Amino acid sequence: MRRAAVFLALAFAVPGALVTVACDESAAIKDVPPDAARGPIGTTTPPVLNPDAGPDAPTDCYLNPTTHIEIINACTTATKIAKSPVLVKLHPDGGLPPLP
Amino acid sequence: MSLAIALVAAFVALPSAVRAAPCDALAGDAQSDAIPVLWVENGDTQEPLLKRLGKKLMQTAGAKLRIVYRNRPTCELADNFYGARTLAAVANRPIRYIPEDAAWDPTSAAAPTCDAPAAPPAVDLAIGATFLSSCPTLPAKPQGIAVVDGPNQAYGFIVHKGSSQIAITAEEGYLAFGFPGGTGQAPPWLDQNLRFVRGLTASTTLTMAAAIGLTAAQMKATTPSQTSLLLLNSVATAADAEAAIGILGTELYDQNRGQVKLLAFRTFQQRYAYFPDSTSTSFEKKNVRDGHYLPWSPTPYLFEAGAGGVPAKASVARVLDLLSGRKQEADVDGLESVVASGLIPQCAMRVKRDFDGGQLSLFDPPEPCGCFFDKSVPGGATTCAACASDAACGAGKCRHGYCEAK
């Protein structure tokens, strides 16, 4: 699952916490600063998610998903909305805190 | 149907001192008692489907069948079906029937109510709206009872039309609903009195809680809404547009898109948030069907099974065959009723799961109907070729008027 791990690392390191891709309601999205506790910011080298698909393969989705992680992050033409809110209760690694 | 009209209809139909005709003697309500009855209990998210199909079964030139039904939370109706299995009176849960009036519009008019018979009839079919494994106190399934997956039901978080929010992450949901008051610090959903849920045994609460890593009992919200329609109204009329949030079946949202907004949802370990549909304005449930939108579950159909696990009662078998698309009558297309009601037939799905909040795996339906589904939703379109027989489909198969791959 190395690909998924790399992918998820990028998911939490996308510069600018909110990026809208093909979003039809982008005007309603607020620009929120990234949560520094989530991980490194400013990753410039995209991961290779589809290593067998050639240099033009997409870098933020899976072309031929088979596992759960790949299915939910499969390439799609649907509207997608990037959102990384500041949630101070989350653990530094992004994990959920226990319920009170 | 406007929300206001629907709410008025719902309130008018609530039980009152005025007696209605007994459900097994509807002649007193100018109805024929000669028409066979199918007694049903169902989640309220499944009512639009029962009304649509019920109208067709009542108006068919073939064998007429009257659906008499009661909305009830999934775990309660399953518990009843595993136990007493009768349609006895339940406080604030009216029983309704499909009328014979050809002018009755199932999309805009409430079904008339009737009184529970003095000798309560057996429930023939129970239709839940989430995995029964999510019901914490449900006893083991008795022998002789079968449970099969009906169409899939999607759910979502709804907010006030004036809210600036367009998406919610699973982490935000966990912190907003899992902590009392605003102590989860997941703005703007910090006011517990403005977080609206259904009861602990309702499918909407069970499935949505699982989607954010909680159980229904862990949801910190205001007093649960008695019905989905009342919950919708609470969010739509909330004084603080930004802080209000609720949970709702998407079939009800689809009928009331002008009243509230449904948020795109990003599940755990997912990069982007998605709407149930490919855009916020379409209806084809693309993201539910291909695994990008996670809050959904199948609708379990419970019935008494005969030999081989098939329904013991012919009218139950007929309804199941119609709704699954396995059979189509000359003037009753059950699959059309499923799609028109905002549900997703299994034959249009590309993924599956085994329990609420469970991981997805790929699914290849044995008799696909994705082309028909894409074409049949409001504003729908398909690139599949129309067909009248397999001959037009080459190596493919003609299903519900369109060439499918198999």
Boltz contact constraints between the chains, C-beta under 6 A:
constraints:
  - contact:
      token1: [A, 8]
      token2: [B, 269]
      max_distance: 6.0
  - contact:
      token1: [A, 11]
      token2: [B, 271]
      max_distance: 6.0
  - contact:
      token1: [A, 24]
      token2: [B, 279]
      max_distance: 6.0
  - contact:
      token1: [A, 25]
      token2: [B, 166]
      max_distance: 6.0
  - contact:
      token1: [A, 28]
      token2: [B, 164]
      max_distance: 6.0
  - contact:
      token1: [A, 28]
      token2: [B, 166]
      max_distance: 6.0
  - contact:
      token1: [A, 68]
      token2: [B, 359]
      max_distance: 6.0
  - contact:
      token1: [A, 68]
      token2: [B, 360]
      max_distance: 6.0
  - contact:
      token1: [A, 69]
      token2: [B, 269]
      max_distance: 6.0
  - contact:
      token1: [A, 71]
      token2: [B, 291]
      max_distance: 6.0
  - contact:
      token1: [A, 71]
      token2: [B, 360]
      max_distance: 6.0
  - contact:
      token1: [A, 72]
      token2: [B, 270]
      max_distance: 6.0
  - contact:
      token1: [A, 72]
      token2: [B, 291]
      max_distance: 6.0
  - contact:
      token1: [A, 73]
      token2: [B, 271]
      max_distance: 6.0
  - contact:
      token1: [A, 76]
      token2: [B, 292]
      max_distance: 6.0
  - contact:
      token1: [A, 78]
      token2: [B, 278]
      max_distance: 6.0
  - contact:
      token1: [A, 78]
      token2: [B, 286]
      max_distance: 6.0
  - contact:
      token1: [A, 78]
      token2: [B, 287]
      max_distance: 6.0
  - contact:
      token1: [A, 79]
      token2: [B, 279]
      max_distance: 6.0
  - contact:
      token1: [A, 80]
      token2: [B, 272]
      max_distance: 6.0
  - contact:
      token1: [A, 81]
      token2: [B, 167]
      max_distance: 6.0
  - contact:
      token1: [A, 81]
      token2: [B, 264]
      max_distance: 6.0
  - contact:
      token1: [A, 81]
      token2: [B, 272]
      max_distance: 6.0
  - contact:
      token1: [A, 81]
      token2: [B, 273]
      max_distance: 6.0
  - contact:
      token1: [A, 82]
      token2: [B, 272]
      max_distance: 6.0
  - contact:
      token1: [A, 83]
      token2: [B, 167]
      max_distance: 6.0
  - contact:
      token1: [A, 83]
      token2: [B, 169]
      max_distance: 6.0
  - contact:
      token1: [A, 83]
      token2: [B, 273]
      max_distance: 6.0
  - contact:
      token1: [A, 85]
      token2: [B, 172]
      max_distance: 6.0
  - contact:
      token1: [A, 87]
      token2: [B, 171]
      max_distance: 6.0
  - contact:
      token1: [A, 87]
      token2: [B, 175]
      max_distance: 6.0
  - contact:
      token1: [A, 88]
      token2: [B, 185]
      max_distance: 6.0
  - contact:
      token1: [A, 89]
      token2: [B, 175]
      max_distance: 6.0
  - contact:
      token1: [A, 89]
      token2: [B, 185]
      max_distance: 6.0
  - contact:
      token1: [A, 96]
      token2: [B, 174]
      max_distance: 6.0
  - contact:
      token1: [A, 99]
      token2: [B, 178]
      max_distance: 6.0
